[in-house]
Amino acid sequence: MKKFSSGEIAFYVIIAISLVMVNPPILGLINSYAIENPLTFRLPTLWVWLQFWYALMIVSFLVSAIRIKRWSCYQDNKAIEPEERGR
């Protein structure tokens, strides 16, 4: 089994926490807060909450795709050799 790098572990932890934060049990708690405070930064509170977690997931994925060496498409530097077609 391959060992995960610290960057991969951080990525998986961020994704797991973000997925938990946008699911109904947590949204019920946020909705209670949103009823008392309907606007945050002049935007709907629940919308700001969801957009924050989705943006965090997207940024985490992009940073991980650039920084994690195992995810790099340049790790195999094999030359592409054409094959002959059978007729």
C-alpha positions in Angstrom: 0.0 0.0 0.0 1.3 3.4 -1.0 1.8 6.0 1.7 0.0 9.3 1.4 2.0 12.5 1.4 1.1 15.3 3.8 -0.5 17.2 1.0 -2.8 14.4 0.1 -3.8 13.9 3.7 -4.6 17.6 4.0 -6.6 17.5 0.8 -8.7 14.5 1.9 -9.3 16.1 5.3 -10.4 19.4 3.8 -12.8 17.6 1.4 -14.2 15.4 4.2 -14.9 18.4 6.5 -16.4 20.4 3.6 -18.7 17.6 2.7 -19.9 17.3 6.3 -20.5 21.1 6.5 -22.8 21.2 3.5 -25.1 18.3 4.6 -28.4 18.6 6.3 -27.5 18.0 9.9 -25.1 20.9 10.0 -27.3 23.0 7.7 -30.1 22.8 10.3 -27.8 24.5 12.8 -26.8 27.2 10.3 -30.4 27.7 9.3 -31.2 28.5 12.9 -28.5 31.2 12.8 -29.7 32.4 9.4 -33.3 32.9 10.7 -31.9 35.4 13.3 -29.4 36.9 10.9 -30.7 36.7 7.4 -27.9 38.6 5.7 -24.2 38.3 6.0 -22.1 40.7 3.9 -25.4 41.9 2.4 -26.0 38.3 1.0 -28.2 35.5 2.3 -26.5 33.8 5.2 -27.1 30.2 4.1 -25.9 31.0 0.6 -22.7 32.5 1.9 -22.2 29.4 4.1 -22.6 27.0 1.2 -20.5 29.1 -1.2 -17.6 29.3 1.3 -17.4 25.5 1.6 -17.8 24.8 -2.1 -15.1 27.4 -2.9 -12.8 25.8 -0.3 -13.3 22.4 -2.0 -12.5 23.9 -5.4 -9.4 25.8 -4.2 -8.2 22.7 -2.3 -8.6 20.6 -5.4 -6.8 23.0 -7.7 -3.9 23.5 -5.2 -3.6 19.8 -4.8 -3.6 19.1 -8.5 -0.7 21.5 -9.0 1.4 20.6 -5.9 1.0 16.8 -5.4 3.6 15.0 -7.4 1.7 11.7 -7.5 -1.2 13.5 -9.3 1.2 14.9 -12.0 0.7 13.8 -15.5 4.4 14.3 -16.2 5.6 11.5 -14.0 5.7 9.1 -17.0 8.1 10.4 -19.6 7.8 7.5 -22.0 7.8 8.3 -25.7 4.7 7.6 -27.6 5.3 5.0 -30.2 2.8 4.5 -33.0 1.5 1.0 -33.6 0.9 -0.6 -36.9 -2.7 -1.4 -37.8 -3.6 -4.9 -38.9 -5.5 -5.1 -42.2 
